[in-house]
Amino acid sequence: MAISPLTGNSTFYDWYAKTNDEIIAQLNAMTIYGATSGDGVRLDVDSSTGILTATIGGTSGNITSGLTFSGSVSFTGEVVVPNISFKTNSITTSTPGFTFGSFVRTNGLNGYTLACADDPDNAETVGVISSMNSNYSVITSFGKITGNFVPVAGDVLTTGCVYFLDPTTPGLITTSEPVTVGQVSKPVMIGLSADTGIVLQYRGNYLSGSSTLGLSGSNRIFAILPQASSLSAGFEAGQFVSYIPNVGSKTSVFNDYLTATGRTAFDGWFLSTSTSTTETSPIPYEEDFVVGMIETASEYGSDILYQIVTRGASEVIPSGPASVPGSFGWWTLNEATLSHQLVISSNNIDEQKQYERLYVGYNYNNSSFIVDIKPQLRSINSTRSAVIPEGTQPLSAISNETFNGDFAIWQRSTARDSQYTTNTQKMYFADQWVRRSGRNSRVTQYLERKQFDKSQILVEGSPKYYIDVKCLYEPAYAFSNSYHSVGHVIPDIEALNNTDITVSFYAKSTYNNYNVDVYIARYNGTTQISKDVIGTITPTTTWDKYTLIYTTDAIPSGSYENDYIEIGFDIEPSVKQAYDLALPTGTNLVMSFASLCVYKGSYSNPKHLFELPETQKIKANKYYYTTYTSSQTQGTQTLSSNGDIALNANVYTVSPTSNYTLQKYPSQMRTNPTVSIYSPFTGALNDAYNLSANLDMRQTSGTIGYDRKTRSAPLGSSTITTTTDSTGYKLNLINGIVPFDNISYHVVADASYPL
């Protein structure tokens, strides 16, 4: 019914009556007779009350065609969102190369291309294509997607399996984690079922090396070689390989040599062996050309791509160590066979020198092999050159028995940096050098390392150091059966047994006409078996070369232990001459010696050649090892001027479960050494520096550390103890620590022959 309007003459009563009688009455009589629902929205009318009810999602809770909210939406309960996705018009069903499951990355403004784990930039995926149509595609960055993964994974998905971005084919995924240096390990999805996976957003790991072994990309190189021929020639993981550019095509003699030793060169690459010093070889010092160990071999078109470890740890174990489980330590190249290319080293430096074998690696724990190609230990005066000869050249047998005859290695501080005047009967000074005196009273002893001017030309080989030796006696001193000598220790009493030897060296004196005896002595531990004078020289005031040839006696039969030979200079004759001539006690009669060489055989004028200091240090560490540098004095403070800890000191963080640290020596020592521990903070013996407390361990009682724990170091109690064998030592921390304290210390390990 229509409601008539009010007029300008209507009164308030007229408005009141119309509102109550017509408007309100008709509004109360209104009802909703029906409503039309849309997709995802259900509308219901209660016929008795006329109330309209709207439900989003309908009774099934499913909105099939989408729903858009222009403003913010808040939820107070649980919300299930299957994935986080976005649309792009750049990819449709007509875009070639893209399919469901393809992982993509951005390529310019609003542009996309397939992602690949072959490079850090190419691996920056933004998501996976989860649906496509003729107008757009949906890229899912995170969450669950369902579809046919066979085109991108090569098969249906495996429940619980992690899938990585493929490093070879863009867009694909793989169950094999990339391991090649330069690629990216990028997990992108976990399989839930055959056709469903969870898209992940993990940070990619650029493979500059194996993160579990601490390697870097520079430790790997690659070689591409013919597939069939290189595989049949034995190129496989665990084999060491050498390289000489173009040698395979330019040197027929070398090809014949490789054939005779069961090898073939491919583009300069060939399997490594050790060249015997007793055979005639067209390749001088073959060990010089060892590059590294093959770690992987993979197909590369019609060729094979070999990844070669040049230095560092690998999980690939060579055949030699793999066949002898538990044989930990250094391995050298074998000269006999390629099947077991490596042979365990006895760490015998003389043996290595004799056979000129090359240390190539260290078997750590049967799960990782450390590739570490050591400098070659060379025979002296070998006639082989560093270049490939046109024909053959024999090896020379001459070898200097005194590896430190030039005083290059001087790890102890005694007489190293200043004149040493303490009177002692016997002591080591430079490595493998001993000073001995018949008495330590009524004499004044002097010993000092000196340095040559760089311009000197009188001593061949340009050595850097020489020594000054002096000894003065008080008047009325008895000289009978006395001595004052400096000599180089040579291992093994039988080393120069019943044979001709050549002793060559340089010497000078501050005065003319004073004699020095050159001697050879044999020792069985602390017992002298024999001592003979090789010859007597009379040095002048300038450097002169002296060469003496001597035939040694056969040693008496018997049981020998800690036995060695000592060859050196006894200045006792010059001291007696000075006394007999009544020279003043303060007379500066100084004898100087340089470049001692001892050779088996007779040589009238042998050349003086010494190995590099790095190689000499390897030999020296068999007898003496220290963390002190050549500028530091044993048992003194080694902190820097600003109080920082010395970088050469060992540092150990105390574990909450074990109060000890195990440390290996650089090379196996001659015998179980005597180990001494020093604090870098004060130089105290048998103590270490607690960096966390800024005190020596013995001084930390009452200080507070991690977790408010109080350190205890009872007065007079030990703070550390050590146990050792020839391969390493165990440092036990007893007092003055709490968990996670940082402990710093210096170590000296002495396995020298007893004097």
C-alpha positions in Angstrom: 0.0 0.0 0.0 1.3 3.4 -0.9 2.0 5.9 1.8 0.7 9.4 0.9 3.1 12.3 1.5 2.6 15.1 4.0 1.9 18.7 2.8 3.0 22.1 3.9 -0.2 22.5 5.9 0.2 19.2 7.8 0.5 19.6 11.5 2.8 17.8 14.0 -0.1 15.5 14.8 -0.5 14.6 11.1 3.3 13.6 11.0 2.9 11.6 14.2 -0.1 9.7 13.0 1.4 8.9 9.6 4.6 7.6 11.1 2.9 5.3 13.6 -0.1 4.2 11.5 1.4 3.9 8.1 5.2 3.9 7.9 6.1 1.8 10.9 3.2 -0.6 10.3 4.2 -1.2 6.7 7.9 -1.7 7.6 7.0 -4.3 10.2 5.0 -6.1 7.5 8.1 -6.4 5.1 9.8 -9.8 4.6 12.6 -11.4 2.4 11.2 -14.0 0.1 14.4 -15.1 -1.6 18.2 -14.4 -2.2 20.7 -15.5 -5.0 24.1 -17.0 -3.8 27.4 -16.6 -5.7 30.4 -19.0 -5.9 31.9 -19.4 -2.4 29.1 -17.3 -0.7 25.9 -19.0 0.5 22.7 -16.8 1.3 19.8 -18.4 3.3 16.4 -16.9 4.3 14.4 -17.9 7.4 10.8 -17.9 6.2 9.4 -17.5 9.7 11.6 -14.6 10.6 12.6 -13.3 7.2 16.3 -13.1 8.3 19.0 -13.4 5.6 22.2 -15.4 6.6 25.4 -15.1 4.4 28.2 -17.8 4.7 31.6 -17.4 3.0 32.8 -20.8 1.7 29.4 -22.4 1.7 28.7 -25.6 3.5 31.8 -27.2 2.0 34.2 -24.4 2.9 35.4 -24.4 -0.7 35.7 -21.3 -2.9 36.5 -22.6 -6.4 36.8 -19.5 -8.4 38.7 -17.2 -6.0 37.8 -14.4 -3.7 39.4 -10.9 -3.6 39.6 -8.7 -0.5 40.5 -5.1 -1.3 41.3 -4.2 2.3 43.0 -5.8 5.3 41.7 -9.2 6.5 42.2 -10.4 10.1 41.8 -13.9 11.5 41.5 -14.9 15.2 41.5 -18.6 14.5 43.7 -21.1 12.6 44.2 -20.3 8.9 45.4 -23.0 6.5 47.2 -21.5 3.5 48.7 -24.2 1.1 51.3 -21.9 -0.5 52.6 -18.5 -1.1 52.4 -17.7 -4.8 52.2 -14.9 -7.3 51.1 -14.5 -10.9 53.2 -13.6 -13.9 52.1 -12.8 -17.4 55.6 -13.4 -18.7 55.1 -17.1 -18.7 52.1 -18.9 -20.3 51.4 -22.3 -21.8 52.8 -21.0 -25.1 56.2 -20.0 -23.6 58.8 -22.6 -24.7 61.0 -24.3 -22.1 58.7 -23.9 -19.1 56.5 -26.5 -17.6 54.9 -27.4 -14.3 57.6 -27.9 -11.7 60.2 -25.7 -13.5 62.2 -23.6 -11.0 62.7 -20.1 -12.2 64.8 -17.0 -11.4 64.4 -13.3 -12.4 65.9 -12.1 -15.6 65.5 -8.4 -15.9 62.5 -6.3 -15.1 59.4 -8.6 -14.7 61.3 -11.2 -16.8 62.0 -14.8 -15.8 64.3 -17.6 -16.9 65.1 -21.1 -15.7 67.3 -21.4 -12.6 70.4 -23.7 -12.5 72.9 -24.6 -9.8 76.0 -24.2 -12.0 76.7 -20.6 -10.7 75.7 -18.5 -7.7 73.7 -16.0 -9.8 72.0 -18.7 -11.8 70.9 -20.5 -8.6 69.0 -17.5 -7.2 65.6 -19.1 -7.7 62.4 -17.2 -6.8 60.1 -20.3 -6.9 58.6 -23.0 -9.0 55.8 -22.9 -11.6 52.8 -24.5 -9.9 50.2 -23.8 -12.6 50.0 -22.5 -16.2 47.3 -21.3 -18.6 47.1 -19.3 -21.8 47.1 -16.0 -20.0 49.5 -16.3 -17.0 51.4 -18.7 -14.8 51.6 -19.0 -11.0 55.0 -19.1 -9.3 55.0 -20.6 -5.9 57.8 -19.4 -3.6 56.9 -21.4 -0.5 54.4 -24.2 0.3 52.7 -27.3 -1.0 52.1 -27.9 -4.7 50.7 -30.9 -6.6 51.2 -32.1 -10.1 53.3 -34.2 -12.5 56.9 -33.8 -11.5 58.3 -36.5 -13.8 59.5 -34.0 -16.5 61.6 -32.0 -14.0 62.6 -34.7 -11.5 63.0 -37.6 -13.9 60.5 -39.7 -11.9 57.7 -39.3 -9.4 58.7 -37.7 -6.1 59.9 -39.8 -3.2 58.3 -39.2 0.2 60.8 -37.5 2.5 63.4 -37.1 -0.1 65.2 -33.7 -0.5 65.5 -32.3 -4.0 68.2 -30.0 -5.1 68.4 -27.5 -7.9 70.1 -29.3 -10.8 73.6 -28.0 -11.6 73.6 -29.1 -15.3 70.1 -28.7 -16.8 68.3 -25.4 -16.0 64.9 -25.7 -14.3 65.3 -29.3 -13.2 65.7 -30.8 -9.8 67.8 -33.7 -8.6 68.1 -36.0 -5.6 72.0 -35.8 -5.9 73.5 -32.9 -4.0 76.0 -31.0 -6.2 79.6 -31.5 -5.0 81.6 -29.9 -7.8 83.6 -26.8 -6.9 82.0 -23.8 -8.5 78.4 -25.2 -8.3 75.8 -24.4 -5.7 74.2 -26.8 -3.2 70.6 -25.4 -3.2 67.8 -27.6 -1.6 64.5 -26.5 -3.1 61.8 -29.1 -2.2 60.9 -32.1 -0.1 58.7 -34.8 -1.5 55.4 -35.5 0.3 54.0 -38.1 -2.1 54.5 -39.1 -5.7 52.8 -35.9 -7.0 53.1 -33.5 -4.1 56.0 -31.6 -2.6 56.8 -28.8 -0.2 58.7 -25.9 -1.9 61.5 -24.6 0.4 63.6 -21.4 0.5 67.0 -22.5 1.8 70.1 -20.4 1.4 72.3 -21.8 -1.3 75.8 -23.0 -0.4 78.4 -22.0 -3.0 80.9 -24.9 -3.3 84.3 -23.4 -3.0 85.2 -26.8 -1.5 83.9 -29.4 0.9 82.6 -27.4 3.9 83.0 -30.5 6.2 86.8 -30.6 5.4 87.6 -26.9 5.2 88.7 -26.8 1.6 88.7 -24.0 -0.9 88.1 -23.9 -4.6 91.7 -23.0 -5.4 92.6 -26.5 -4.2 90.9 -28.1 -7.2 91.6 -28.0 -10.9 90.0 -29.8 -13.8 91.3 -31.8 -16.8 89.2 -32.9 -19.8 90.6 -36.1 -21.3 89.4 -38.7 -23.9 86.9 -40.9 -22.2 87.7 -44.5 -23.3 91.5 -44.2 -23.5 92.0 -42.4 -20.2 89.7 -44.7 -18.2 91.3 -47.8 -19.7 94.7 -46.3 -18.8 93.8 -46.2 -15.1 92.7 -42.6 -14.6 90.3 -42.9 -11.7 89.4 -41.5 -8.3 92.3 -41.9 -5.9 95.1 -41.9 -8.4 97.8 -39.3 -8.3 98.6 -37.6 -11.7 101.4 -35.6 -13.1 101.5 -33.0 -15.9 104.2 -31.9 -18.4 102.8 -29.7 -21.3 103.0 -31.2 -24.7 105.5 -33.9 -23.6 103.3 -36.7 -25.0 103.5 -35.3 -28.5 107.0 -33.9 -28.5 109.3 -36.4 -26.8 109.3 -39.9 -28.2 111.8 -41.0 -25.6 109.4 -40.0 -22.8 106.6 -41.9 -24.5 108.8 -45.0 -24.6 109.6 -44.5 -21.0 105.9 -44.3 -20.0 105.1 -47.3 -22.1 107.9 -49.3 -20.3 106.4 -48.3 -17.0 102.8 -49.1 -18.1 101.6 -45.6 -18.6 100.3 -43.3 -21.3 100.3 -39.5 -21.4 97.1 -37.7 -22.5 97.5 -34.0 -23.3 100.5 -34.0 -21.0 98.7 -35.8 -18.1 100.0 -39.2 -16.9 99.8 -41.3 -13.7 102.5 -40.5 -11.1 105.2 -42.9 -9.8 108.5 -42.4 -8.0 111.7 -42.5 -10.1 114.3 -44.7 -8.6 117.7 -43.0 -8.1 119.5 -46.1 -9.4 117.8 -46.4 -12.8 118.4 -44.5 -16.0 115.4 -42.3 -16.6 114.6 -39.9 -19.4 112.5 -37.8 -17.0 114.6 -36.1 -14.3 113.0 -36.0 -10.9 109.7 -37.2 -12.1 108.2 -36.3 -8.7 108.6 -32.6 -9.6 105.6 -32.8 -11.9 103.1 -34.4 -9.5 100.0 -32.1 -9.5 97.5 -33.9 -7.2 95.0 -36.7 -6.8 91.9 -37.4 -8.9 88.9 -36.9 -6.8 86.0 -37.4 -9.3 85.6 -38.5 -12.9 82.4 -37.7 -14.7 81.2 -37.8 -18.3 81.6 -34.6 -20.2 80.1 -35.2 -23.6 82.4 -37.7 -25.3 85.2 -37.0 -22.8 85.8 -37.3 -19.1 86.0 -34.4 -16.7 88.5 -35.1 -14.0 88.5 -33.1 -10.8 92.0 -33.0 -9.2 92.8 -32.2 -5.6 96.0 -30.2 -5.5 96.1 -29.7 -1.7 93.9 -30.3 1.2 91.5 -33.0 2.5 89.3 -35.3 0.4 86.9 -38.0 1.3 88.4 -40.1 -1.5 91.0 -42.6 -0.1 93.7 -43.8 -2.5 94.0 -47.6 -3.1 97.1 -48.0 -1.0 95.7 -46.5 2.3 92.3 -48.1 1.6 93.8 -51.6 1.4 95.6 -51.2 4.7 92.9 -49.8 7.2 94.4 -48.2 10.2 97.7 -47.3 8.5 97.6 -43.6 9.5 100.4 -41.3 8.6 102.4 -40.1 5.6 102.3 -41.9 2.3 104.8 -41.6 -0.5 104.7 -42.5 -4.2 105.6 -46.1 -5.0 108.1 -46.8 -7.7 107.0 -50.4 -8.2 103.3 -50.5 -9.1 100.4 -48.3 -10.2 97.7 -50.5 -8.7 98.8 -49.5 -5.2 100.3 -46.1 -6.2 101.2 -45.1 -2.7 103.4 -46.8 0.0 103.3 -46.0 3.7 106.3 -44.0 4.9 108.4 -44.9 7.8 109.1 -41.2 8.2 112.7 -42.1 7.9 114.3 -39.0 6.3 117.4 -40.8 5.3 115.3 -43.5 3.5 113.4 -40.7 1.7 116.6 -39.0 0.7 118.1 -42.3 -0.5 115.2 -43.2 -2.7 114.1 -39.6 -3.5 110.5 -40.5 -2.8 108.0 -37.7 -2.5 105.5 -37.3 0.4 102.2 -36.8 -1.3 99.6 -37.1 1.5 98.5 -38.1 5.0 95.9 -40.7 5.9 94.0 -39.0 8.7 91.4 -41.5 9.9 90.4 -43.7 6.9 87.6 -41.3 6.1 89.6 -38.4 4.8 93.0 -38.3 3.0 95.0 -35.1 3.2 96.7 -34.3 -0.1 99.9 -32.5 0.8 102.8 -32.7 -1.7 105.9 -32.1 0.3 109.1 -30.6 -1.1 111.4 -33.2 -2.6 114.4 -34.2 -0.6 117.3 -34.2 -3.1 120.6 -36.0 -3.4 123.5 -33.5 -3.5 125.2 -32.9 -6.9 122.7 -35.0 -8.8 123.5 -34.7 -12.5 119.8 -34.6 -13.5 118.6 -31.2 -14.5 115.2 -29.6 -14.0 114.3 -29.9 -17.7 113.4 -32.9 -19.8 116.6 -34.2 -21.5 116.9 -35.3 -25.0 118.3 -38.6 -24.0 119.0 -40.4 -20.8 120.9 -39.3 -17.7 122.1 -41.4 -14.8 121.4 -40.4 -11.2 124.3 -39.4 -8.9 124.8 -41.3 -5.7 126.6 -38.4 -3.9 124.6 -37.1 -0.9 125.5 -34.7 1.9 125.2 -36.5 5.2 125.1 -33.3 7.2 121.8 -31.7 6.4 122.4 -28.6 8.6 126.1 -28.1 7.8 125.3 -24.5 6.8 123.7 -23.7 10.2 120.5 -22.7 8.4 118.3 -24.3 11.0 118.8 -23.0 14.6 115.6 -23.6 16.6 117.3 -23.4 20.0 118.1 -19.9 21.1 121.6 -20.9 22.4 124.3 -18.7 20.8 121.8 -17.9 18.0 121.4 -14.2 18.4 124.3 -13.2 20.7 127.5 -14.6 22.0 127.0 -17.5 24.4 129.6 -17.5 27.2 128.2 -20.1 29.7 130.7 -22.8 30.4 129.2 -26.3 29.8 130.7 -29.7 29.1 128.2 -30.7 26.4 125.2 -29.1 24.8 123.2 -28.7 21.5 123.2 -25.3 19.8 122.2 -25.3 16.1 120.1 -28.3 15.1 122.1 -31.5 15.1 125.2 -29.5 16.2 126.9 -30.3 19.6 129.6 -28.4 21.5 131.7 -30.5 23.9 134.4 -29.5 26.4 136.7 -31.6 28.5 136.1 -29.4 31.5 133.8 -26.6 32.5 135.9 -24.9 35.1 139.1 -22.7 34.7 138.1 -22.1 31.1 136.2 -19.3 29.3 134.0 -20.6 26.4 132.6 -18.5 23.5 130.1 -19.5 20.8 128.1 -17.4 18.4 126.2 -17.6 15.1 127.4 -15.0 12.7 126.0 -13.8 9.4 127.8 -13.4 6.1 127.7 -10.2 4.1 125.5 -10.7 1.1 128.4 -9.6 -1.1 130.8 -12.3 0.0 132.2 -14.5 -2.7 134.9 -16.6 -0.9 132.5 -19.3 0.4 130.7 -21.1 -2.4 126.9 -21.7 -2.4 126.2 -18.3 -0.8 125.5 -19.6 2.8 123.9 -17.2 5.1 125.5 -18.2 8.4 128.8 -19.3 10.0 129.9 -19.8 13.6 132.6 -18.3 15.8 134.2 -20.6 18.4 136.7 -19.6 21.1 138.0 -21.2 24.4 140.6 -19.7 26.7 142.2 -21.5 29.7 143.6 -20.1 32.9 147.4 -20.4 33.4 148.8 -23.6 34.8 145.9 -25.6 33.2 146.6 -29.3 32.4 145.9 -30.0 28.7 146.3 -33.8 28.7 143.4 -35.6 27.1 141.3 -32.5 26.8 139.2 -31.2 24.0 136.9 -28.3 23.0 134.9 -29.3 19.9 131.8 -28.5 17.8 130.4 -31.3 15.6 127.4 -32.3 13.5 125.4 -35.3 14.5 124.8 -38.0 11.8 122.2 -40.7 12.6 123.2 -44.4 12.8 126.6 -45.5 13.9 126.8 -47.7 10.8 126.0 -44.9 8.4 129.7 -44.4 7.5 131.1 -47.8 8.5 134.3 -49.1 6.9 134.1 -46.8 3.9 135.8 -43.8 2.2 134.3 -40.4 3.2 135.1 -36.9 2.0 134.8 -34.1 4.5 134.8 -30.6 3.0 134.2 -27.2 4.7 135.4 -23.6 4.9 137.3 -22.1 7.9 139.3 -19.1 9.0 141.1 -17.8 12.1 141.8 -14.4 13.6 145.5 -15.4 13.7 147.6 -17.5 11.4 149.5 -20.7 12.4 147.0 -22.1 14.8 145.8 -25.7 14.3 142.4 -27.4 14.4 141.8 -31.1 14.4 139.0 -32.5 12.2 137.5 -35.5 13.9 135.0 -38.4 13.6 133.5 -39.9 16.7 131.0 -42.7 17.3 128.5 -42.8 20.2 126.2 -45.4 21.6 123.8 -43.1 23.5 126.0 -41.3 26.0 129.0 -43.6 25.5 131.7 -42.8 23.1 132.7 -45.9 21.1 135.6 -44.3 19.2 137.1 -40.9 18.2 139.7 -40.4 15.4 141.4 -37.4 13.9 140.6 -37.2 10.2 143.2 -34.5 9.6 144.6 -31.3 11.0 144.2 -27.9 9.3 145.9 -24.5 9.9 143.3 -21.8 9.0 144.4 -18.4 7.7 142.8 -15.1 8.4 140.7 -15.4 5.2 138.1 -18.0 4.3 139.6 -21.1 2.6 138.1 -24.4 1.5 139.4 -27.6 3.0 138.8 -31.1 1.7 139.9 -34.3 3.6 139.5 -37.9 2.4 139.4 -40.5 5.1 138.7 -44.3 5.4 136.6 -45.1 8.4 137.2 -48.2 10.6 134.6 -51.0 11.0 132.7 -50.7 14.2 133.1 -53.3 16.9 130.3 -55.9 17.1 127.8 -55.2 19.8 124.3 -54.0 20.6 123.7 -50.3 19.7 120.9 -48.0 20.7 120.6 -44.2 20.3 123.7 -44.5 18.2 125.1 -41.8 16.0 128.2 -40.4 14.4 129.7 -36.9 15.1 132.0 -35.1 12.7 133.4 -31.7 13.5 136.2 -29.5 14.7 138.3 -29.7 17.8 140.0 -26.3 18.6 142.0 -27.7 21.6 145.3 -27.7 19.6 145.0 -24.0 19.0 144.1 -23.3 22.6 147.2 -25.2 23.8 149.4 -23.4 21.3 148.1 -20.0 22.6 148.9 -21.1 26.1 152.4 -22.4 25.2 153.1 -19.1 23.5 152.0 -17.3 26.6 149.4 -15.2 24.8 147.3 -13.0 27.1 144.1 -14.6 28.4 142.1 -12.0 26.6 143.6 -12.7 23.2 140.8 -12.9 20.6 141.8 -16.2 19.1 138.6 -17.1 17.3 138.1 -20.0 14.9 135.3 -19.7 12.3 133.6 -22.5 10.4 131.1 -22.7 7.6 129.5 -25.1 5.1 130.4 -28.5 6.5 129.7 -31.3 3.9 130.3 -35.0 4.4 130.1 -37.3 1.4 130.4 -41.1 1.0 133.2 -41.7 -1.4 136.4 -39.9 -2.5 136.0 -36.4 -4.1 138.9 -34.1 -4.6 136.9 -30.9 -4.9 133.2 -31.5 -4.2 130.7 -28.7 -4.6 128.9 -27.4 -1.6 125.2 -27.5 -2.1 122.5 -27.5 0.5 118.7 -28.1 0.4 116.2 -25.4 0.9 115.7 -24.4 4.5 112.1 -25.7 4.3 113.4 -29.1 3.4 116.1 -28.9 6.1 113.4 -28.0 8.7 111.5 -31.2 7.8 114.6 -33.2 8.7 115.3 -31.2 11.8 111.8 -31.7 13.2 112.5 -35.4 13.4 114.8 -34.5 16.3 113.6 -31.2 17.7 110.3 -29.3 17.3 109.2 -26.0 18.9 106.5 -23.4 18.4 108.9 -20.6 19.2 110.1 -18.6 16.1 113.7 -17.9 15.2 113.3 -14.4 16.8 112.0 -15.7 20.2 113.8 -17.2 23.1 112.6 -20.3 24.8 111.0 -19.7 28.2 110.4 -16.0 27.7 107.3 -13.9 27.3 106.2 -13.8 23.6 103.2 -11.4 23.8 103.3 -8.6 21.3 104.0 -5.0 22.3 100.2 -4.3 22.6 99.7 -7.4 24.8 98.2 -9.6 22.1 99.0 -13.3 22.3 101.8 -14.5 20.0 100.3 -15.8 16.8 102.7 -18.8 16.7 101.6 -20.0 20.1 99.1 -22.9 20.3 95.6 -22.0 21.5 93.0 -24.5 22.8 89.4 -23.9 23.9 88.6 -26.1 27.0 85.8 -28.5 26.2 83.0 -29.0 28.9 83.5 -32.8 28.5 87.2 -33.3 28.3 90.1 -31.2 29.7 92.8 -32.2 27.2 94.0 -31.6 23.7 95.7 -33.9 21.3 98.3 -32.4 18.9 100.4 -34.0 16.1 104.0 -33.2 15.3 104.7 -31.9 11.8 106.5 -35.2 11.1 107.2 -38.3 13.2 110.0 -37.8 15.6 113.0 -40.0 16.0 111.8 -41.4 19.3 109.4 -40.4 22.1 110.5 -36.8 22.8 110.8 -34.9 26.1 108.0 -32.4 26.0 108.2 -29.0 27.7 105.3 -26.6 27.9 105.8 -22.8 28.5 103.4 -19.9 29.1 103.5 -17.2 26.4 102.4 -14.7 29.2 105.3 -15.2 31.6 107.5 -17.8 30.0 106.9 -20.1 33.0 107.8 -23.8 32.5 105.0 -26.4 33.0 102.3 -23.8 32.8 100.1 -22.2 30.2 98.4 -18.8 29.7 94.6 -18.7 30.4 93.6 -16.0 28.0 90.1 -15.8 29.4 91.4 -15.0 32.9 94.4 -13.0 31.6 96.6 -15.0 33.9 98.8 -18.1 33.9 96.8 -21.1 34.9 98.6 -21.4 38.2 97.5 -17.9 39.2 93.8 -18.1 38.4 92.4 -19.3 41.8 89.3 -17.3 42.7 88.6 -15.9 39.2 85.2 -16.3 37.6 84.6 -17.8 34.1 81.8 -19.3 32.1 78.5 -19.9 33.9 79.8 -18.1 36.9 82.1 -21.0 37.6 85.2 -20.3 39.9 88.6 -21.4 38.8 90.8 -23.3 41.2 94.6 -23.6 41.2 95.9 -24.8 44.6 99.3 -23.5 45.4 102.0 -26.0 44.6 99.7 -28.2 42.5 100.3 -29.0 38.8 98.2 -27.2 36.3 99.2 -29.3 33.3 100.7 -32.7 32.5 101.7 -34.2 29.1 101.9 -37.7 27.6 103.6 -38.3 24.3 104.8 -40.7 21.6 106.8 -40.1 18.5 103.7 -38.9 16.5 102.2 -36.3 18.9 101.4 -35.4 22.5 98.4 -35.1 24.8 98.2 -31.9 27.0 96.1 -32.6 30.1 94.7 -29.5 31.8 94.3 -30.2 35.5 93.8 -26.9 37.4 93.2 -23.2 36.7 90.4 -23.7 34.1 86.6 -23.8 33.6 84.8 -24.8 30.4 85.3 -22.7 27.4 88.4 -21.0 28.7 91.0 -20.3 25.9 94.4 -21.7 26.8 97.6 -20.6 25.0 101.0 -22.3 25.3 104.3 -22.9 23.6 105.7 -26.4 23.2 109.2 -27.8 22.8 109.6 -31.5 21.9 113.2 -32.8 22.1 114.0 -36.2 20.6 117.7 -35.4 20.1 120.3 -38.1 20.7 121.4 -38.2 24.3 124.8 -36.6 25.0 
